[in-house]
């Protein structure tokens, strides 16, 4: 059926062609113009459709290119996040250094040397740190280590370029202390818990010491290592021990020993 229709259409086209060829010249020209006016809009529509298709093809982006652009945008976003974190960390470090500089200016009588905390010892994570100063920087054992907030500890083993610092709360870092409001003397000898290095015990206070929570505890200068007047912390609570013969207190340290990054070493 389809072939028969095809042959009929072909015959009609051939017949029209023969008729056009046999028409007079003027009549043939008019016929061609009329025929062209009928098909010209179709040609224009086809051309417009092709142009729109070309423009649409240029406007659309391939899936692979979109994936590539998306990956690039993710990388730029991650890079901006890293830079933002670095900027925030730099700002915090600058603030700490400004505080340290102000602390040094406020205590001109003390010969202080800044140091960076570079390591914590795995065997005694909570009670020891290492700093980047040593013998070549004038350090020796039993020097006071502190921050602008208060006492940190003392130097122990001193190498050529680094030193170990024993922190407050370690049994090997005993500090002669003074309750500033009552002028009561005692000794900070150890921490309360191995897992909590923010609280230390203050021993050998008299039973009539007049203690109150929140009172300031500072170094007394009587131990031979730490000079007088460095903040240790504030009283949390207290209790009578040894059948009431003397009082024992707990002290909240002024320095967060878990966040140490920069410290001062007090040179002799």
C-alpha positions in Angstrom: 0.0 0.0 0.0 2.8 2.4 1.0 4.7 1.7 -2.3 1.6 2.3 -4.4 1.0 5.7 -2.8 4.7 6.5 -3.3 4.4 5.7 -7.0 1.2 7.8 -7.4 2.9 10.8 -5.7 6.0 10.4 -8.0 3.7 10.3 -11.0 1.9 13.5 -10.0 5.3 15.3 -9.6 6.5 14.1 -13.0 3.2 15.2 -14.6 3.4 18.7 -13.0 7.0 19.0 -14.2 6.1 18.2 -17.8 3.1 20.6 -17.7 5.3 23.4 -16.3 7.9 22.8 -19.1 5.2 22.9 -21.8 3.6 26.1 -20.4 4.3 29.5 -22.1 7.3 31.3 -20.5 5.2 34.0 -18.8 2.7 31.5 -17.5 5.5 29.3 -16.2 7.2 32.2 -14.4 3.9 33.2 -12.7 3.4 29.6 -11.7 6.9 29.4 -10.2 6.3 32.6 -8.2 3.0 31.3 -6.9 4.5 28.0 -6.0 7.4 29.7 -4.2 5.1 31.9 -2.2 3.4 28.8 -0.9 6.6 27.0 0.2 8.6 30.1 1.3 7.0 30.4 4.8 7.8 26.7 5.3 11.5 27.3 4.4 11.6 30.4 6.8 10.0 28.4 9.6 12.5 25.6 9.1 15.4 28.1 9.1 14.1 29.8 12.3 13.7 26.4 13.9 17.2 25.5 13.0 18.5 28.8 14.4 16.6 28.3 17.7 18.0 24.8 17.9 21.5 26.1 17.4 21.1 28.8 20.0 19.6 26.3 22.5 22.5 23.9 21.9 25.0 26.7 22.6 23.1 27.7 25.8 22.8 24.2 27.3 25.9 22.9 29.1 26.8 19.3 29.0 26.4 17.1 32.2 30.1 16.5 32.4 30.9 20.2 32.3 28.3 20.9 35.0 29.9 18.2 37.2 33.3 19.8 36.7 32.0 23.2 37.5 30.3 21.9 40.6 33.5 20.2 41.8 35.4 23.4 41.3 32.8 25.4 43.3 33.1 22.8 46.1 36.9 23.2 46.1 36.7 27.0 46.3 34.1 26.7 49.2 36.4 24.4 51.1 39.4 26.6 50.5 37.4 29.6 51.8 36.5 27.6 55.0 40.1 26.7 55.6 41.2 30.3 55.2 38.4 31.5 57.5 39.6 29.0 60.2 43.2 30.1 59.7 42.2 33.8 60.1 40.2 33.1 63.2 43.1 31.1 64.8 45.5 34.0 63.9 43.2 36.5 65.5 43.0 34.4 68.7 46.8 34.0 68.7 47.3 37.8 68.2 44.9 38.4 71.2 46.9 36.1 73.4 50.2 37.7 72.4 48.7 41.2 73.2 47.7 39.9 76.6 51.1 38.5 77.2 52.8 41.8 76.1 50.5 43.7 78.4 51.3 41.3 81.3 55.0 41.8 80.7 54.7 45.6 80.7 52.7 45.4 83.9 55.4 43.4 85.7 58.7 45.1 84.7 60.5 43.7 87.7 60.2 40.2 86.5 62.5 39.0 83.8 60.2 37.0 81.6 60.9 35.0 78.4 58.0 33.8 76.1 57.8 30.1 75.2 55.6 27.9 73.0 54.1 24.7 74.3 55.3 22.1 71.8 54.3 18.7 73.3 52.6 16.8 76.1 54.1 13.6 77.5 51.9 10.6 76.8 52.8 8.9 80.0 51.7 11.9 82.1 49.4 13.8 79.7 47.7 16.0 82.3 50.7 17.0 84.4 53.6 17.7 82.0 54.3 19.7 78.9 57.3 20.6 76.9 58.3 24.1 75.8 60.7 25.3 73.0 63.3 26.9 75.3 66.3 25.3 76.9 69.8 25.9 78.2 70.8 28.0 75.2 68.0 30.4 76.2 69.2 30.7 79.8 66.9 28.1 81.4 67.6 25.8 84.2 65.6 23.6 86.5 63.1 25.0 89.0 62.1 28.2 87.2 58.6 29.6 87.5 56.3 29.1 84.5 53.2 31.2 84.2 50.7 33.0 82.0 48.8 36.3 82.3 46.1 34.4 84.2 48.4 32.9 86.8 50.8 30.1 87.8 51.4 27.1 85.5 54.2 25.2 87.2 58.0 24.9 87.1 60.7 23.8 84.8 62.1 20.3 85.5 64.5 18.6 83.1 66.2 21.2 80.8 67.7 20.2 77.5 69.6 22.3 75.0 66.6 23.5 73.0 63.6 22.3 75.0 62.5 21.8 78.6 59.9 19.8 80.5 57.5 21.7 82.7 55.7 20.1 85.7 52.3 21.6 86.0 50.3 22.5 89.1 48.6 19.5 90.5 51.5 17.1 90.0 52.8 15.8 93.3 56.3 17.0 92.3 55.1 20.6 92.0 54.5 21.7 95.6 53.7 25.4 96.0 53.7 27.5 99.1 50.4 29.4 98.9 48.6 32.2 100.7 44.9 33.0 101.0 45.0 36.6 100.2 42.0 37.8 102.2 42.9 35.9 105.4 46.7 35.8 105.0 46.5 32.1 105.8 49.5 30.0 104.6 49.3 26.5 103.2 50.8 24.2 100.6 49.4 23.2 97.2 50.6 19.6 96.8 48.5 17.6 94.4 45.4 17.5 92.2 42.1 16.1 93.4 41.6 13.7 90.4 43.9 12.2 87.7 41.3 13.1 85.1 40.5 16.6 86.3 43.5 19.0 86.4 41.5 22.1 87.1 41.2 21.5 90.9 44.1 21.2 93.4 44.2 20.6 97.1 45.5 23.2 99.6 46.8 21.7 102.8 47.9 22.7 106.3 45.5 25.6 106.9 44.7 26.4 110.5 41.2 25.4 111.8 40.3 29.0 112.6 41.3 30.3 109.2 38.0 32.1 108.3 37.9 30.7 104.8 35.1 31.4 102.4 34.5 30.1 98.9 35.8 32.4 96.2 38.7 33.8 98.1 41.9 34.3 96.1 44.9 32.1 96.5 48.3 33.3 95.5 51.9 32.2 95.9 53.4 33.2 99.3 57.0 33.3 98.2 58.1 31.0 101.1 59.0 27.9 99.1 62.2 29.2 97.5 61.0 28.7 93.9 58.0 30.8 93.2 58.0 34.5 93.9 55.2 36.1 96.0 51.9 37.3 94.6 51.3 35.0 91.5 47.7 34.0 91.2 47.0 30.3 91.8 43.2 30.2 91.8 40.1 30.6 94.1 38.8 28.6 96.9 36.0 26.1 96.1 35.3 24.6 99.5 37.1 23.4 102.6 36.8 20.8 105.4 38.5 20.0 108.7 40.9 17.0 108.7 43.0 15.1 111.3 40.3 15.3 113.9 39.9 19.1 113.4 43.5 19.9 113.9 43.8 21.8 110.6 41.8 22.6 107.5 42.1 21.3 103.9 40.7 23.2 100.9 40.1 22.7 97.3 41.2 25.4 94.8 40.0 26.1 91.3 43.1 26.9 89.2 43.1 30.3 87.4 44.9 28.8 84.4 43.2 26.2 82.1 46.1 23.8 81.9 44.4 22.0 79.0 44.6 25.0 76.7 48.2 26.0 77.2 49.8 27.3 74.0 52.1 30.2 75.1 53.7 30.6 78.5 56.2 32.9 80.3 59.3 31.5 81.9 60.6 33.7 84.7 64.4 33.8 84.5 66.6 34.2 87.6 
